[in-house]
Amino acid sequence: ETVTEQYRPEYHFTPQKGWMNDPNGMFYLDGEYHLFYQYYPDSTVWGPMHWGHAVSKDLVRWEELPIAIYPDSLGYIFSGSAVYDRENTSGLGTEETPPIVAVFTYHDMAGEKSGATDFQSQGIAFSVDKGRTWTKYEGNPVLPNQGIRDFRDPKVTELIKEDGTKRWNMTLAAQDRIQFFESEDLKTWKFTGEFGQSIGAHGGVWECPDLLSLTAPNGDQKWVLLVSINPGGPQKGSATQYFIGNFENGTFTPDDTMIRWLDYGPDNYAGVTWSNLPEEESRTLFIGWMSNWLYAQVVPTTSWRSAMTVARELSLIEINGVLLLKSAPAKELESLRGEEITIDKTSNLPSQAVEIKLELDGSDNFALVFSNELNEKVSITKEMGLVSIDRTYAGNEAFHPDFAAMHSAPMSWKAEDLRIFLDACSIEVFVNNGELVMTSTLFPSSPWKKAAFISGIENASFFDLKK
Ligand code: FRU
């Protein structure tokens, strides 16, 4: 291991080199999960945005492919989504080879500098070779700016309308609200409604939305709207909130005015879900950018910056009469597991890439600590209804004044078990398999070597995670 590879995750996706932010354009086709991402190959800070590309057969082992989409005269390629246009409604493929259509935001840097406000618009590109190469549509932009400065991050989904007809729906972030557009061919878009100007968290600009259809535990079909916000997150900086309600007549109506966060840690942003998953699976799969705009560009990695979270399966749960979104680790992560090692009060960690499984003792409070030989440590606790990750003394933190901190999340119901995923520079804590999640990056000077289970834990075991 070379010095430049310190903090390189073992099973979280990172680009070999360069800067990465949001996951983009995720779709599944013919046995491959595609992941694109905001990418600047020439530096480890944000710059002219491309779509980088990786594929995986199992959501866990990723292969980086050549850059998929390059910036052009219309601008940088900002975040967006991709759909499999099975019936070739766009006419960009053929009946035999339907296209994958990527829908993204063009960000015109020159326009921004000149003081214009119409420098963000939506464009499309298509691929007829399983996402390997992309051709931009000649008629771009397909959705010009409508007078709102922040007008970006299109997430396209297929909708079956009330009358049974199929439409493409675009969910778009427009500064302090979400706008919806509809299309028959992915090329002509019509505004259908908007949501959110006077509801939800508004400490920052709205970005990277997603609209999901999920079944509630009582069988009701609900719509969930994910909205990332920067800044204004519960742990400072960026975070993702969500709304639960209905989507009808081209707009979203929430069931209540409650503010809900997808992940209560500081480092899960701009996450969205995969399109075109095999129907028999009926899963909703999500991945997020495991960082925070507060300090993303100054974290102490050398040749690359940022990793993605582990893939997560989203579902609705009901807690004390309130619907919430659960994020469970994707089942494929179990394929990384070595032998299960049962342990007692303290234990040496077999490696820096481990999953820890804990059954709690029913008292609803717990405390555990991971540490290294330098006395750096991170503790995970539940006390008085608050789940916390304390990374104040977790090593390298001088790069940003807000990094060393304790982050807490309210959990009014009982914690029964924990799954904790550690990798070279992160911890992901899933309470009750994801009823509450906290994701946090960590930069210990030397890997975690020891786990100490202080209280509240009945059974503990480890899995060494190996590719
Ligand atoms: C979110 C975001 C998006 C934008 C992209 C630019 O992190 O700001 O709104 O499309 O990053 O890289």
Boltz pocket constraint, residues with backbone or C-beta under 6 A from the ligand:
constraints:
  - pocket:
      binder: B
      contacts: [[A, 21], [A, 22], [A, 38], [A, 49], [A, 77], [A, 78], [A, 79], [A, 105], [A, 152], [A, 153], [A, 206], [A, 207], [A, 208], [A, 270]]
      max_distance: 6.0
